[in-house]
């Protein structure tokens, strides 16, 4: 994107492996994974604070976190399942959270074959199944799935400017639209409850996550509405999206993204200790900037069959997912009324207003996102 920071080819070219592969299956899996990354030009190094990619090998019975030192460090935790799980997400998602991972690989032996489940922070999962007798194809597919995610660039830093005019401290007609839409999300059951990080993490690990990413919890989905040509209201991170009320806490005024500090800038009331804006603010900003006719954007972890979708399931809050979605909107026949599927993730929907978006999608949405 013009004027937006691009990751250089020199970045994200090293990785490390921490922990022990305690079984023959794990040793073969980790050896093959490391080899395919080296074959593609990645340098395997000893752990150091600036390493970009970490494969964290954990025991499923006692998940151990890797404490990264920088936001740019991407952690993929790997564990072997003690037995085939009845419910993959129920078994694996808590392990991903406890190991402080960006992505979790759950390795399930099945006789001579192995099934590897990719577990995402968006609470999605999908399997890759193959035999160790066909290692080249198996590990090439793993690399193809992993590398774009590991090399993506987060845009989640916030700069809070306490300059919101007093007449906007309680919102305006656009903020009232946000409040109506939040209730509609609840009525349609399209917004799962925030995931309680603090219930799964020891207090020290929870504080570490808060310091590194400045978040209070995981919540799913977000919504925004354009206020002027240059700014828009957007839901905050880690809040109940079905009960948006307070400016600066539940929703914030986004002024834009600035390349010089690689951050989202927000205008907040000086009398409020603000929450962070949703991690998808960079995506919404790109859509509004490129399409002046778009008046609102809704993102939900749900699906409408037959929609066009992105090719790679980049993580939330990355420059890459923002660019992929913005391109789909930009090239659509009608950018003002577009539904873009995010692979293994959900949908981003543009509209004239949030009210108009809900009118268009009501009765068409299914809760289960197809995993590909």
C-alpha positions as CSV (number, residue, x, y, z in Angstrom):
1,X,0.0,0.0,0.0
2,X,1.2,3.5,-0.8
3,X,2.5,5.3,2.3
4,X,2.3,2.1,4.5
5,X,5.3,0.4,6.0
6,X,6.4,-2.7,4.1
7,X,8.3,-5.6,5.7
8,X,11.8,-5.8,4.2
9,X,13.0,-9.1,2.7
10,X,15.8,-9.2,5.3
11,X,13.4,-9.4,8.2
12,X,11.9,-12.6,9.6
13,X,14.7,-14.9,8.3
14,X,15.7,-16.7,11.5
15,X,14.1,-19.2,13.9
16,X,14.9,-21.2,17.0
17,X,13.6,-24.3,18.7
18,X,13.1,-24.4,22.4
19,X,12.0,-27.3,24.6
20,X,12.5,-31.0,24.1
21,X,11.0,-33.4,21.6
22,X,10.3,-36.3,24.0
23,X,8.9,-38.9,21.6
24,X,9.9,-40.4,18.3
25,X,6.9,-38.8,16.6
26,X,7.8,-35.3,17.9
27,X,11.5,-35.7,17.0
28,X,10.7,-36.6,13.4
29,X,8.2,-33.8,13.2
30,X,10.4,-31.1,14.6
31,X,13.4,-32.3,12.6
32,X,11.4,-32.1,9.4
33,X,9.9,-28.7,10.3
34,X,13.3,-27.2,11.1
35,X,14.8,-28.7,7.9
36,X,12.1,-27.2,5.6
37,X,12.6,-23.7,7.1
38,X,16.4,-24.0,6.6
39,X,15.9,-25.2,3.0
40,X,13.9,-22.0,2.4
41,X,16.7,-19.7,3.6
42,X,15.9,-19.4,7.3
43,X,18.8,-19.5,9.7
44,X,18.4,-21.7,12.7
45,X,19.9,-19.9,15.7
46,X,20.1,-20.1,19.5
47,X,17.4,-18.2,21.3
48,X,18.0,-14.5,21.6
49,X,15.7,-11.5,22.4
50,X,15.2,-10.4,18.7
51,X,14.6,-13.8,17.1
52,X,11.6,-13.7,14.8
53,X,10.2,-17.2,14.9
54,X,10.1,-19.6,17.8
55,X,9.0,-23.2,17.8
56,X,8.1,-23.9,21.4
57,X,7.9,-27.6,22.2
58,X,5.6,-28.2,25.1
59,X,4.2,-31.1,27.1
60,X,0.4,-31.3,26.6
61,X,0.1,-32.1,30.3
62,X,2.1,-29.0,31.4
63,X,2.2,-26.2,28.9
64,X,5.2,-24.0,29.4
65,X,5.2,-20.5,27.9
66,X,8.0,-18.9,25.9
67,X,8.3,-15.3,27.2
68,X,9.1,-13.3,24.1
69,X,10.8,-9.9,24.4
70,X,9.3,-8.2,21.4
71,X,5.9,-8.0,19.6
72,X,7.6,-9.1,16.4
73,X,8.6,-12.5,17.8
74,X,6.1,-15.0,16.5
75,X,5.6,-18.1,18.7
76,X,4.4,-21.4,17.4
77,X,3.9,-23.9,20.2
78,X,3.9,-27.6,19.3
79,X,2.6,-30.5,21.4
80,X,1.8,-34.2,20.8
81,X,-1.7,-35.2,21.8
82,X,-1.7,-38.0,24.3
83,X,-4.7,-39.5,22.4
84,X,-7.0,-38.4,19.5
85,X,-9.1,-35.6,21.0
86,X,-12.9,-35.8,20.9
87,X,-13.1,-32.0,20.7
88,X,-9.9,-30.5,19.2
89,X,-10.6,-26.9,20.1
90,X,-11.5,-27.8,23.7
91,X,-8.3,-29.8,24.1
92,X,-5.9,-27.5,22.3
93,X,-7.0,-23.9,22.7
94,X,-6.2,-23.7,26.4
95,X,-2.8,-25.1,25.7
96,X,-2.2,-22.3,23.1
97,X,-3.2,-19.7,25.6
98,X,-1.1,-21.1,28.5
99,X,1.9,-21.3,26.2
100,X,1.5,-17.7,25.1
101,X,1.5,-18.6,21.5
102,X,0.5,-16.9,18.3
103,X,-0.3,-20.3,16.7
104,X,-0.6,-23.8,18.1
105,X,0.3,-27.1,16.3
106,X,-1.4,-30.1,17.8
107,X,0.3,-33.3,16.5
108,X,-2.0,-36.3,16.6
109,X,-0.4,-39.7,15.6
110,X,-2.8,-42.0,13.7
111,X,-1.0,-45.3,13.1
112,X,1.6,-44.7,10.3
113,X,0.2,-41.2,9.7
114,X,0.0,-38.0,11.6
115,X,-2.6,-35.4,11.7
116,X,-1.5,-31.8,12.5
117,X,-4.1,-29.4,13.7
118,X,-3.5,-25.7,13.2
119,X,-5.2,-23.8,16.2
120,X,-5.6,-20.0,15.8
121,X,-6.2,-17.3,18.3
122,X,-9.5,-16.6,16.4
123,X,-10.6,-20.0,17.8
124,X,-10.4,-21.7,14.4
125,X,-8.7,-24.9,13.5
126,X,-8.0,-27.0,10.5
127,X,-6.0,-30.2,9.9
128,X,-3.2,-31.3,7.6
129,X,-2.9,-35.1,7.4
130,X,-0.1,-37.0,5.8
131,X,2.4,-39.8,6.3
132,X,6.0,-39.5,7.4
133,X,6.7,-41.8,4.5
134,X,6.0,-38.7,2.2
135,X,8.0,-36.1,4.2
136,X,8.8,-33.7,1.3
137,X,5.2,-33.0,0.4
138,X,4.1,-33.0,4.1
139,X,6.6,-30.5,5.3
140,X,6.3,-28.4,2.2
141,X,2.6,-28.0,2.9
142,X,3.4,-27.1,6.6
143,X,5.9,-24.5,5.4
144,X,3.4,-23.0,2.9
145,X,0.8,-22.6,5.7
146,X,3.2,-21.4,8.4
147,X,5.7,-19.0,6.7
148,X,3.2,-16.2,5.6
149,X,1.9,-16.1,9.2
150,X,5.3,-16.1,10.8
151,X,6.6,-13.3,8.6
152,X,3.5,-11.0,8.9
153,X,3.8,-7.6,10.6
154,X,1.6,-6.5,13.5
155,X,0.2,-3.0,13.6
156,X,-1.2,-2.8,17.1
157,X,0.5,0.1,18.8
158,X,-1.8,2.9,19.9
159,X,-1.1,6.6,20.5
160,X,-3.7,8.2,22.7
161,X,-4.1,12.0,22.1
162,X,-6.3,13.5,24.9
163,X,-7.7,16.0,22.4
164,X,-11.3,14.8,21.8
165,X,-13.6,17.8,21.8
166,X,-15.8,18.0,24.9
167,X,-19.0,17.8,22.8
168,X,-18.0,14.3,21.7
169,X,-17.2,12.9,25.1
170,X,-20.6,11.3,25.2
171,X,-20.5,10.5,21.5
172,X,-22.7,11.8,18.6
173,X,-25.2,10.4,16.2
174,X,-22.6,8.1,14.7
175,X,-21.7,6.8,18.2
176,X,-25.4,6.2,18.7
177,X,-25.3,4.1,15.6
178,X,-22.5,2.0,17.1
179,X,-24.6,1.5,20.3
180,X,-27.6,0.3,18.3
181,X,-25.4,-2.0,16.2
182,X,-23.8,-3.5,19.4
183,X,-27.2,-4.5,20.7
184,X,-28.0,-6.0,17.3
185,X,-24.9,-8.1,17.5
186,X,-26.3,-9.5,20.8
187,X,-29.7,-10.1,19.3
188,X,-28.3,-12.1,16.4
189,X,-25.8,-13.9,18.7
190,X,-22.9,-12.9,16.4
191,X,-20.4,-11.9,19.1
192,X,-18.9,-14.6,21.4
193,X,-18.0,-13.5,24.9
194,X,-14.4,-12.3,25.4
195,X,-12.0,-15.2,26.2
196,X,-10.9,-14.9,29.9
197,X,-7.2,-14.9,29.6
198,X,-6.8,-14.2,33.3
199,X,-8.5,-17.5,34.1
200,X,-6.0,-19.6,32.2
201,X,-2.8,-17.8,32.8
202,X,-0.8,-17.4,36.0
203,X,-0.8,-13.8,37.1
204,X,2.8,-13.2,36.1
205,X,2.1,-14.5,32.5
206,X,-1.0,-12.4,32.3
207,X,1.0,-9.3,33.2
208,X,3.6,-10.2,30.7
209,X,1.0,-10.4,27.9
210,X,-0.5,-7.0,29.0
211,X,2.9,-5.3,29.0
212,X,3.9,-6.7,25.6
213,X,0.6,-6.2,23.7
214,X,-1.3,-3.8,26.1
215,X,-4.4,-6.0,26.0
216,X,-6.8,-7.0,28.7
217,X,-8.3,-10.1,27.0
218,X,-9.3,-11.7,23.8
219,X,-12.6,-10.7,22.2
220,X,-13.9,-11.6,18.8
221,X,-15.3,-9.3,16.1
222,X,-15.4,-5.5,15.8
223,X,-17.4,-2.7,14.3
224,X,-16.8,0.9,13.1
225,X,-18.6,3.8,11.6
226,X,-17.2,6.8,9.7
227,X,-17.6,10.1,11.4
228,X,-15.9,12.5,9.0
229,X,-13.7,12.1,5.9
230,X,-10.7,11.8,8.3
231,X,-11.8,9.8,11.3
232,X,-14.1,7.0,12.5
233,X,-15.5,5.5,15.7
234,X,-14.4,1.9,16.4
235,X,-15.0,-0.7,19.1
236,X,-12.3,-1.2,21.7
237,X,-10.2,-4.4,22.3
238,X,-11.3,-6.9,24.9
239,X,-14.7,-5.5,25.5
240,X,-18.2,-6.9,25.2
241,X,-19.2,-5.8,21.7
242,X,-22.9,-6.3,22.4
243,X,-22.9,-3.5,25.1
244,X,-20.9,-0.5,23.7
245,X,-21.6,2.5,25.8
246,X,-18.7,4.7,26.9
247,X,-16.4,6.8,24.6
248,X,-12.8,6.0,25.3
249,X,-13.6,2.7,27.0
250,X,-16.0,0.8,24.8
251,X,-15.3,2.7,21.5
252,X,-12.7,5.2,20.4
253,X,-12.3,7.8,17.7
254,X,-9.6,6.7,15.3
255,X,-7.7,9.5,13.6
256,X,-5.6,7.2,11.4
257,X,-2.4,5.3,11.0
258,X,1.0,7.0,11.0
259,X,3.9,5.3,9.3
260,X,6.6,7.2,11.2
261,X,5.7,5.5,14.5
262,X,3.9,2.5,13.0
263,X,0.9,3.2,15.2
264,X,-2.8,3.9,15.3
265,X,-3.6,7.4,16.6
266,X,-6.7,8.0,18.6
267,X,-8.5,11.0,20.0
268,X,-9.7,10.3,23.6
269,X,-11.4,12.3,26.3
270,X,-8.8,13.7,28.8
271,X,-11.0,12.5,31.7
272,X,-10.9,8.8,30.7
273,X,-8.2,6.2,31.0
274,X,-8.7,4.7,27.6
275,X,-8.7,1.1,26.4
276,X,-6.9,0.1,23.3
277,X,-8.8,0.1,20.0
278,X,-9.5,-3.2,18.2
279,X,-6.4,-4.8,16.6
280,X,-8.2,-4.6,13.2
281,X,-8.1,-0.8,13.2
282,X,-5.4,-0.8,10.5
283,X,-7.8,-2.8,8.2
284,X,-10.7,-0.5,8.8
285,X,-8.5,2.5,8.2
286,X,-7.3,1.2,4.9
287,X,-10.9,0.5,3.8
288,X,-12.1,4.0,4.7
289,X,-9.1,5.8,3.3
290,X,-9.5,4.1,-0.1
291,X,-13.3,4.1,-0.4
292,X,-14.8,7.4,0.7
293,X,-18.3,6.0,-0.1
294,X,-18.0,3.4,2.7
295,X,-19.8,4.6,5.8
296,X,-19.4,1.6,8.1
297,X,-17.5,-1.7,8.6
298,X,-18.5,-4.8,10.5
299,X,-16.3,-7.8,11.2
300,X,-17.7,-11.0,12.7
301,X,-16.5,-14.5,13.2
302,X,-19.2,-16.0,11.1
303,X,-19.9,-16.8,7.4
304,X,-22.2,-16.4,4.4
305,X,-21.9,-19.3,1.9
306,X,-20.5,-18.3,-1.5
307,X,-18.6,-15.2,-0.5
308,X,-15.2,-14.4,-2.0
309,X,-12.4,-14.9,0.5
310,X,-8.7,-14.1,1.1
311,X,-6.1,-16.8,0.2
312,X,-4.1,-16.8,3.4
313,X,-5.3,-16.7,7.0
314,X,-3.1,-13.9,8.2
315,X,-3.4,-13.1,11.9
316,X,-5.6,-10.3,13.2
317,X,-3.9,-6.9,13.5
318,X,-1.3,-7.5,10.8
319,X,-0.5,-5.3,7.8
320,X,-0.9,-8.3,5.5
321,X,-4.5,-9.1,6.5
322,X,-5.4,-5.5,6.2
323,X,-3.9,-5.3,2.7
324,X,-5.6,-8.5,1.6
325,X,-9.1,-7.4,2.7
326,X,-8.6,-3.8,1.5
327,X,-7.7,-5.2,-2.0
328,X,-10.8,-7.3,-2.1
329,X,-12.9,-4.3,-1.2
330,X,-11.1,-2.0,-3.6
331,X,-11.6,-4.4,-6.6
332,X,-15.2,-5.4,-5.8
333,X,-17.9,-4.3,-8.2
334,X,-19.5,-2.2,-5.4
335,X,-17.0,-1.4,-2.6
336,X,-19.7,0.3,-0.6
337,X,-21.6,-3.0,-0.3
338,X,-19.0,-5.7,-0.1
339,X,-18.6,-8.9,2.0
340,X,-15.1,-10.3,2.2
341,X,-14.4,-13.7,3.7
342,X,-11.2,-14.0,5.8
343,X,-9.9,-17.5,5.3
344,X,-10.4,-19.7,8.4
345,X,-11.5,-16.6,10.3
346,X,-14.7,-14.7,9.5
347,X,-16.1,-11.8,7.4
348,X,-15.5,-8.1,6.9
349,X,-18.5,-6.3,5.6
350,X,-18.8,-2.7,4.2
351,X,-21.9,-0.7,4.1
352,X,-23.5,2.8,4.0
353,X,-24.2,2.4,7.7
354,X,-24.2,-0.3,10.4
355,X,-28.0,-0.3,10.3
356,X,-27.9,-1.0,6.5
357,X,-25.2,-3.8,6.9
358,X,-27.4,-5.7,9.4
359,X,-30.4,-5.3,7.1
360,X,-28.4,-6.9,4.2
361,X,-27.0,-9.9,6.2
362,X,-29.9,-10.8,8.5
363,X,-31.1,-14.3,7.9
364,X,-28.0,-15.2,5.7
365,X,-25.3,-15.7,8.3
366,X,-24.1,-19.0,9.6
367,X,-22.1,-19.2,12.8
368,X,-19.6,-21.9,11.7
369,X,-16.7,-20.6,9.6
370,X,-15.5,-23.2,7.1
371,X,-11.9,-24.3,7.7
372,X,-9.8,-24.8,4.6
